[in-house]
Amino acid sequence: MNLHRIDQERSRRLYARRARTYDFWHHLQTLWADTAHRRTVVQTARLRPNSTCLDVGCGTGLTILEIVRSCPSTRVVGVDTSKEMLLVAKKRFENSRYRHRITIVEADAEHLPFHDCVFDYVISTYGIGGVANQEPAMAEIVRVLKPGGSICFAEMTSPPKSTRVLLRWLHEHIVEPWIKYFWEFRDTDLLSLFAQQELRIISSNYIGHRILGSTVVVLAVKQGGHRY
């Protein structure tokens, strides 16, 4: 697990200041690969009709937009700690035909304001890498997921050992330090986090992206159901 600590107060200030330009900067820094990654997460989760989905770290609502576009009857709740980012998300959907299926909530991933076992799916795209205490946050996320429910996350990760040495060096010494500085965000070992919560891994797909970093998309299921 990467040991870079997250300064939560600095993170709040950064996202508050950059909320209105977040979409632009995120698209630019990834050369628009983040849009493809969000779409991949939604497709990998295989959302079913008339289901409920929680988007953790929803930010400005980009992943929510992918969900409601691809799953016409899914109801989505987006949570984030940045009220400024959530204001952008609310603005995005206030006149949208999808607005009746979307709820936006200001909440900390470590203290989700929901009952146990209420969501069929939990999705997150770059939502947990900026959380200071990832283990308790994951425990809370799993708590609100129904038995047999699916969880699908995409996060920035260290490149695997099979990746070229130069790309691994660039990621470790340039890409991750820059992302940490600019966004207060770090690499995340999703497989370890999921294993700690005894989630059953269905798939894990690594996505390398030039020198801009690397992403892993992991799909898992909470024990106690028979969806897969």
N, C-alpha and C positions, 0 to 999 in steps of 0.2 A: 504494500500500500504506500502511495506517495505520502511523504511526511510534511510537505509544504503546508503550513498552517494558513487558514483563511482568517483575515481580519474582518469580522462581520460589519463593524461600524464603517470601515473604509469602503466595504462592498456596497453598503446602502448609499453612501455619498456618491460613489461612482455611477451607480445605476440611476440615481435620482438626477444627476447632472446630464447623463447621456440617454435618458429615456426616449426623448423625441427623435434622436438620431441613431438609436440602437439598431434598428432594422438595416439602415444603410451601412453602418460600420461592420455588423456581423456578416452581411452579404459580401462586402468588399474584402474583408480579411480572409474569407474562405473562398473567394471568387465564386460566390453563389452556391457553393457545395452544401451549405447548411440547409438550403431549401430541399435539395435531394435527400439529405439525411432525415429531415422531418417527414418527408413522404415515405421514406423507407421504414421508419419506425411505425407509422400508421398502417402501412401495408403488412409489415411483419406481425403486428398485433392481431390482425384478422378480426376486427371488431364485428360483432354480430348485431343484427337489427334489434331495435328497442332495448339497447343496453345502456348502462351508465358508465361514464369514463371520467377519471380524475387526471388532470394534467398538472403535474408537480413542477413548479418553477415556470409557469406559463408565460411570464414576461409580457410581451406586447401582443400575445395571442396568435403567433404565427403557426404553431402546431395545432392549436384549436381550429384554426381556419382549415388546415389540411383534414382534420377529423370530420368536421361538419360537411365539408365538400364531398368526401368519399363515403360517408356513412349517413345517409339521409335521415335516419330515425334515432341516431345516437344522441343522448343527452350528455353534455360535457360540463364539468366543473373545473375551472382553472384557479389555481392558488399560487400566490407569490408574496414575498415579503415587501416588495417595492411598490408603494402606492402610486408612485409616478409612472412606473411601467404599466401598472394595472389601469391607470387612467387612459393610457394610449390604447390598451386592449379594449376598454369599454367604448372608446371613441370609434375604434375599428368596426365594432359590431352594432352600434346604436341604431343605425338605419339599415342593418342587414336583414335579409330574409331568414337568416339563421338565428336571430337574437333570442327567440323564444326557447331555444334549446341550449342556451349558454348561460352559465352563472359564473361570475367572477368574485373571488373571495380573497381578501388580504389575510394571509395566514403563514405561520412558520411551519416548515416541514416537520419540525420536531414536536409540534403541538397542533395537529390537525383538528379542526372543530367539527368532527363528524363522528357518528356512532361506529361501532365495530361492524365490519363485514357489510358495507353498504355499496361498494363499487364492483362492477363486473371486470373492469380494466383499470390499470394505472399506467399512464404513459408519461415519459419525460424525455425531452431533448435538450441536452446541456442544462439540466435543472439541478443536478445533485453535486456537480463539480464545484459549485460556489457555496455549498453548505458547510459550515464550520465543523459540525459534529455529525458526520455521515451515518455512523452506526445507529444512534438513537433515532435519527430521521428515517432510516430504512425500516426500523422496527415499527415506527408509527405508520409508515406507508403500508406495510404489510397488514397492520391491524385493521385498516379500513377496507382492505380488499377481501372480497368474498372467498370462501374455500373453493378451490378450483378456478378462481379468477386468474387472469393473465396480467403480467407486468412486463412492459417493454420499454427499455431505456436506451438512449444513445448518449455516450459521453466521450470526451477527449481522453485518450489513453496513451500509455507508452507504446511505441511500436514493438512488435514481437521480435524475438532474436533472429528470426528468419529474414527480417528486413535488412536492407543494405546498411553497412556500418555508418556511412556518411549521413543517411537519413535519420538514423537513430541519434547520432551526434547532434545534428541540426535540431532535432526535436528537444533533446535534453538541455542543450545549452543556449538555444535561441528561441524556438517556438514557445515552449512551456514558460520560460521566464518572462517572455514578452506578454503572453496571455495573462499570467499571474499579475504582472504590473498593470496592464491595461484594464483588465476585467476582474481582478481578484478571484481567479479561477484556477483550478489545478487538475492534473490528470486524476482519473478515478479507476480503480480496479473493481469493475462491476461484478465480475465473477466471484470475487472474495466477499463483497457486500451481500450478494444474493445467497451465497453459501452459508453465511452467518445466520441468515434468516430461514435456512432450510427450505429454500425455494427450489423447485425442480427445474433445472435448466433444459429448455427445449432447443434453443439454438444460440450460437454466438458467432457473429460475423464481423470481421475486421475490415475497415475501409481506410486504406491509405490514400493520402491526398498530397502529392508533390512534396513541397517542403513546408506546407501549411499546418502540418500536424496530422493526427490520426484519430480515428473514431472507432469505437466498438458498439455494435448494436446487439443487445442481449434480450432474449425472450425467455421468460420463466413462468411457472405456474405455482400458485400457493397450494400446499398439500390439502387434501380433503375433498377434492372434486375429480371429475372424470372428463374434463373438456378435451384433453389430448390423449 
